[in-house]
Amino acid sequence: MQSSDFPIEDIRAKFPALNFKNKEQVFPIYFDGPGGTQMVQGCIDRMLEYIETGMANLHGTFSTSIKTDALLAEAKEAVGDLLNCPAEEVAFGQNMTSLAFQVSHSLKPLLKEADEIVVTQLDHRANVDPWLHLAKETGATVKFIPVDKQKLILDLSHPDSLITQKTKLVAIGLSSNLTGTVTNAKKIFEAANKVNAITIADAVHAVPHFLVDKQDLGCDILFCSAYKFFGPHLGIVGIKKAIFEALKIPKLQPAPNEIPYKLETGTQNHEAIAGLCGAIDFIEGLGTGDTRRQRLKAGMEAIETHEQELMHSLEQFLESIPEVKLYRASSEIKKTPTFAFRIDGIHSREATKFFAEKFNLYIGDGHFYAATMAEVFPVMETGGWIRIGFAPYNTLEEIEIFKKALQELLQRKT
């Protein structure tokens, strides 16, 4: 049974996809949260409202244009409260990856040959390759913080050799989209700030699971994606004002050159930005408090408590199955409810196909763009990892169905 403190049935009712039968005329079980959550009704409502009541571009004198200006201001205030950063530092784009490459290109004048860039082996490549590209363009040297293969955390045993006076940029993921490991990014950023390096956080997999505080982290640039927390496909970045203003961003001659609009080249996806407001409203509605930030904090704490309950249930089960190799940090390491594992003698794609066709469990397989990890742990010959990731609409009852499915799969193998 679920914890009585978490209104799981009310929450599930807010996600239309959970109540929509697939072609087999059954309700799917979505265990693919790290790849993108389902969209909350409030997000859909805000998108439709914007579309149905008239759309327009910015800065006009007529009502729909004025409405669109107000929408962008509203969304940036909401994101500012979600991430704890000023609204003027928030910009939107196609997705996190595109924004990262755009920022990378714009940082080029700030780096030179012999400078050093630090990235990690644990990260999604969206927080690696834009900075590798920057190194190639500037002649900078790249250092990878290695992953400890036994502990499934970053190996910080030699910090002085990683971050030096030559370090100009440090990019860290707050939480692994593969193992769920939550990295102590604040500690790494503190070392980077001492040498005045630009600090970059990939919060794509963090924002859906725990409260992120950009100011407390001490990072200059933070990325996240709305579709990972119940919203539309939309990239989000928060950039410290001084750095944002210094960025040399390619633009059309008459386009604005002030922040944050200088990064938002061309017409934005206004209907998606409206949906983002609805997604943040959903989180806020789960909490209480005098300010939106307080309500968002309480809402995220409620989500985290529920997901931790789910996490412990699945973790104990997977650890009890001899045929399962679970890639997961130890209990004292904070983790999101994200599980990467392999099954002895069974190709990962074969397993996820079985789960989908026989039990309507929607589970991913592959490297999930944590491609460096797939090299550190050579896994692709058997299809990479199987990954299960939870969202607040998942239940203990769904986990019981997965347990039955895995046991049946193992019986078929024998």
Helices and strands as residue ranges (DSSP letters): H 8-13, G 16-19, E 29-30, G 33-35, H 41-52, H 63-83, G 87-89, E 90-93, H 96-107, G 108-110, E 116-120, G 125-127, H 129-138, E 141-145, E 147-148, E 153-154, H 159-162, E 167-173, H 185-194, E 198-202, H 214-217, E 221-225, G 226-228, E 235-239, H 241-246, G 261-263, H 270-285, H 292-319, E 324-327, E 338-343, H 348-359, E 361-362, E 364-366, H 371-376, G 380-382, E 385-389, H 396-413
